[in-house]
Amino acid sequence: MTTSETPASALSGICETHLPGDPGYDAARRAWNLSVDQRPAAVAVPGSVAEVQALVAAAAAAGLRVAPQNTGHGAAPLAAGGLEDVVLVRLAGLSTVSVDPAARTARITGATPWAQVVAECAPHGLTALHGSSPSVAAIGYLLGGGLSFYGRAHGLAAGTVRAVDVVTADGDLLRADATEEPELFWALRGAGANVGIAVAVEIDLLEQPDVYAGMMLWDREHAPGVVATWAEWTRDLPESVGTALRVMSFPPLPELPPFLSGRDLVVVDGTLLEDDARAAELLAPLRALGPELDTFARIPALGVLDIHMDPPEPSPAVGDHAVLGPLDAEAVATLLALVGPGTSPGLTITELRHLGGALARPADGGGALSAVPGDYALVCLALAPQPEAAAAGRAAAAGVVRALAPWALPARIATFTDTLEDPATMFDPASWQRLTALRDRLDPERRLVANHRV
Ligand SMILES: Cc1cc2nc3c(=O)[nH]c(=O)nc-3n(C[C@H](O)[C@H](O)[C@H](O)COP(=O)(O)OP(=O)(O)OC[C@H]3O[C@@H](n4cnc5c(N)ncnc54)[C@H](O)[C@@H]3O)c2cc1C
C-alpha cells in the first residue's frame, strides 16, 4: 500500500469505485436527500451481481463494511450512524423490472424506482403496493416494510414479497423464499440490509387498472375544521380507504404551481378502493368543507404516484416522526396550536397518515415486519437547503413530535424514521429478539450496514 492508498483502494479493481479525494467522489456519494452529507470510505457502483459478491468479499478482507444504497431517500440515519469504514454500494447500475401478467408478479432488480415498476404494471391492469413517491426505489421500500395508500386494505408492502435474491455477509448469492432459506427470507422483509444485499425481489401485484383517488386542498385558515373533521372521519372508515392529511407551507417558488407557491395549505389525499358512488358517499363529509381544489375521481392506477405531489427531484429535507394512537379533540387542538392558522411552525409539511386496518394485522407467513401498530403516522418535514435551516427544521419537527407525545405509542415506522433511533422500536419484541439472534449468527462481525442497524 503506497501513502495515497487506503484499505478501500483494494476495491477499485472490481468495479467503478470512488475514493475520498477522487474527482468523482462528491457526485457519487450524493444522496437523494440533499441534506445528508454522507462520507463513506468508498462508493462502489457494481455493474453485475458477481461484482456485488466480489465487493462484499474484498471489503471484508480490507476490514471494511458494506452498505447497499439505491437512491439515498433513507440516507439520513445511515450517515448519522457513521460511515468511516463503510463502502457504499450503489445499485443503480443493476436496475431492471419485468412483469409476468399471468402470474401477476414482478421481478425488480437494483435501484428501480416505483415510477418504473408501476409504469410496467399498468398496461396489464396491474399495480403494486407502492408508496407516495415515484422516485423511491422499490427494494429499499419493500424491505423496510413499505406503507402504501392501499395498505389499510392489503397490509404492509413487505407482505407482497415472494422471493429475494440476496448477497450475504459472506459474499454468497442465495435465493430466499418461503421454502429456501426461510429464516433469511423472514428477516429480509423488514430488516433488509442488516442480513443481506438484495439484488432482486419478486412481488405479488394487485389487479387494479384504475382507482378512485385524488386530493382536496384548502387554505390553512380552514385547518381547524379540516383537521377535526378528518380526525373524526378516519375513526370508522372502511379499510378500503387510505388517506393522509398534511398542513403544508411553501415559499414563493417559480417551479411550484400557483396553487402551491407561497401558500399555507391543508391537504387531504389518498385512495378509495370502492366504486364511484360509494367513494363519493364516503368523501361527502370532506367535500362538505368546500375544498378550493378537489381532484378525487377515478384515475388510472399509474396516476396514484402523482397525487401526493412528492418532489420529483432530489431535495434537502430533515424531519421527525412518531406513531400516534386515536386523536381526541385535545390532540387536534395541540396540533393546531403548533401548525394551524396564524402559526409559523418552521415546517414545510406536517403529515398524518391513516394507519390501521390490514396494516395492523400480522400477515400469515409474513416477515420480521408484517404489521405496524397505531392509528396515525406523524411525519414532520422541513426543507433545509443550508445547515442552519437543517438545525432549525429538526428542532421544529422534534417540537411537534414532543407536543404530541401524550398520544404517541412507543413505536416507529422504519421507512418514516429519518433520525438515528433504536431499531427495536420498529419491531415487536418477539421479532426483535429473533432478528438479533439471527443477525449474530449470519453476520457476527456486522459487515453489513443498514440505515436502521440491528
Ligand atoms: C418524498 C418521500 C416519500 C416517501 N413516501 C413513502 C411512503 O409513502 N411510504 C413509505 O413506507 N415510505 C416512504 N418514504 C420512505 C422510503 O420508502 C424509505 O426512505 C426507503 O427506505 C427508501 O428506499 P430507497 O432504496 O429509495 O432509499 P435508500 O436510502 O437507497 O435505502 C434505504 C435503506 O434501504 C435498505 N436497502 C436499500 N437497498 C437495499 C438492498 N438492495 N438490499 C437490502 N437493503 C437495502 C438499506 O437499509 C438502506 O439504507 C418516502 C420517502 C421520501 C423521501
The ligand as an SDF file (V2000), in Angstrom:
LIG
                    3D

 53 58  0  0  0  0  0  0  0  0999 V2000
  -40.5230   12.0030   -0.7390 C   0  0  0  0  0  0  0  0  0  0  0  0
  -40.5790   10.6890    0.0010 C   0  0  0  0  0  0  0  0  0  0  0  0
  -41.7750    9.9800    0.0590 C   0  0  0  0  0  0  0  0  0  0  0  0
  -41.8520    8.7510    0.7340 C   0  0  0  0  0  0  0  0  0  0  0  0
  -43.0410    8.0850    0.7980 N   0  0  0  0  0  0  0  0  0  0  0  0
  -43.1140    6.9090    1.4700 C   0  0  0  0  0  0  0  0  0  0  0  0
  -44.3360    6.1820    1.5740 C   0  0  0  0  0  0  0  0  0  0  0  0
  -45.3660    6.5760    1.0290 O   0  0  0  0  0  0  0  0  0  0  0  0
  -44.3510    5.0280    2.2830 N   0  0  0  0  0  0  0  0  0  0  0  0
  -43.2100    4.5410    2.8740 C   0  0  0  0  0  0  0  0  0  0  0  0
  -43.2740    3.4790    3.5020 O   0  0  0  0  0  0  0  0  0  0  0  0
  -42.0520    5.2040    2.7890 N   0  0  0  0  0  0  0  0  0  0  0  0
  -41.9780    6.3650    2.1140 C   0  0  0  0  0  0  0  0  0  0  0  0
  -40.7880    7.0330    2.0500 N   0  0  0  0  0  0  0  0  0  0  0  0
  -39.6250    6.4680    2.7130 C   0  0  0  0  0  0  0  0  0  0  0  0
  -38.8900    5.4750    1.8040 C   0  0  0  0  0  0  0  0  0  0  0  0
  -39.7190    4.3950    1.4950 O   0  0  0  0  0  0  0  0  0  0  0  0
  -37.6540    4.9480    2.5440 C   0  0  0  0  0  0  0  0  0  0  0  0
  -36.7540    6.0060    2.7660 O   0  0  0  0  0  0  0  0  0  0  0  0
  -36.9830    3.8290    1.7640 C   0  0  0  0  0  0  0  0  0  0  0  0
  -36.0630    3.1800    2.6090 O   0  0  0  0  0  0  0  0  0  0  0  0
  -36.2740    4.3590    0.5540 C   0  0  0  0  0  0  0  0  0  0  0  0
  -35.7190    3.3290   -0.1890 O   0  0  0  0  0  0  0  0  0  0  0  0
  -34.5610    3.6660   -1.2190 P   0  0  0  0  0  0  0  0  0  0  0  0
  -33.9450    2.3720   -1.5900 O   0  0  0  0  0  0  0  0  0  0  0  0
  -35.0690    4.5620   -2.2730 O   0  0  0  0  0  0  0  0  0  0  0  0
  -33.5720    4.5220   -0.2970 O   0  0  0  0  0  0  0  0  0  0  0  0
  -32.0660    4.2360    0.1550 P   0  0  0  0  0  0  0  0  0  0  0  0
  -31.6950    5.3580    1.0440 O   0  0  0  0  0  0  0  0  0  0  0  0
  -31.2370    3.9670   -1.0220 O   0  0  0  0  0  0  0  0  0  0  0  0
  -32.1640    2.9120    1.0140 O   0  0  0  0  0  0  0  0  0  0  0  0
  -32.7200    2.9620    2.3170 C   0  0  0  0  0  0  0  0  0  0  0  0
  -32.3340    1.7180    3.0810 C   0  0  0  0  0  0  0  0  0  0  0  0
  -32.9840    0.5880    2.4920 O   0  0  0  0  0  0  0  0  0  0  0  0
  -32.1510   -0.5480    2.6580 C   0  0  0  0  0  0  0  0  0  0  0  0
  -31.7880   -1.0390    1.3320 N   0  0  0  0  0  0  0  0  0  0  0  0
  -31.6890   -0.3010    0.2040 C   0  0  0  0  0  0  0  0  0  0  0  0
  -31.3220   -1.0880   -0.8130 N   0  0  0  0  0  0  0  0  0  0  0  0
  -31.1870   -2.3300   -0.3230 C   0  0  0  0  0  0  0  0  0  0  0  0
  -30.8020   -3.5630   -0.8900 C   0  0  0  0  0  0  0  0  0  0  0  0
  -30.5110   -3.6650   -2.1740 N   0  0  0  0  0  0  0  0  0  0  0  0
  -30.7490   -4.6380   -0.0910 N   0  0  0  0  0  0  0  0  0  0  0  0
  -31.0540   -4.5530    1.2110 C   0  0  0  0  0  0  0  0  0  0  0  0
  -31.4360   -3.4080    1.8020 N   0  0  0  0  0  0  0  0  0  0  0  0
  -31.4760   -2.3070    1.0440 C   0  0  0  0  0  0  0  0  0  0  0  0
  -30.8970   -0.0960    3.3970 C   0  0  0  0  0  0  0  0  0  0  0  0
  -31.0580   -0.2910    4.7840 O   0  0  0  0  0  0  0  0  0  0  0  0
  -30.8560    1.3590    3.0560 C   0  0  0  0  0  0  0  0  0  0  0  0
  -30.1110    2.1240    3.9980 O   0  0  0  0  0  0  0  0  0  0  0  0
  -40.6990    8.2470    1.3850 C   0  0  0  0  0  0  0  0  0  0  0  0
  -39.5000    8.9640    1.3450 C   0  0  0  0  0  0  0  0  0  0  0  0
  -39.4330   10.1690    0.6660 C   0  0  0  0  0  0  0  0  0  0  0  0
  -38.1330   10.9270    0.6650 C   0  0  0  0  0  0  0  0  0  0  0  0
  1  2  1  0
  2  3  1  0
  2 52  2  0
  3  4  2  0
  4  5  1  0
  4 50  1  0
  5  6  2  0
  6  7  1  0
  6 13  1  0
  7  8  2  0
  7  9  1  0
  9 10  1  0
 10 11  2  0
 10 12  1  0
 12 13  2  0
 13 14  1  0
 14 15  1  0
 14 50  1  0
 15 16  1  0
 16 17  1  0
 16 18  1  0
 18 19  1  0
 18 20  1  0
 20 21  1  0
 20 22  1  0
 22 23  1  0
 23 24  1  0
 24 25  2  0
 24 26  1  0
 24 27  1  0
 27 28  1  0
 28 29  2  0
 28 30  1  0
 28 31  1  0
 31 32  1  0
 32 33  1  0
 33 34  1  0
 33 48  1  0
 34 35  1  0
 35 36  1  0
 35 46  1  0
 36 37  1  0
 36 45  1  0
 37 38  2  0
 38 39  1  0
 39 40  1  0
 39 45  2  0
 40 41  1  0
 40 42  2  0
 42 43  1  0
 43 44  2  0
 44 45  1  0
 46 47  1  0
 46 48  1  0
 48 49  1  0
 50 51  2  0
 51 52  1  0
 52 53  1  0
M  END
$$$$
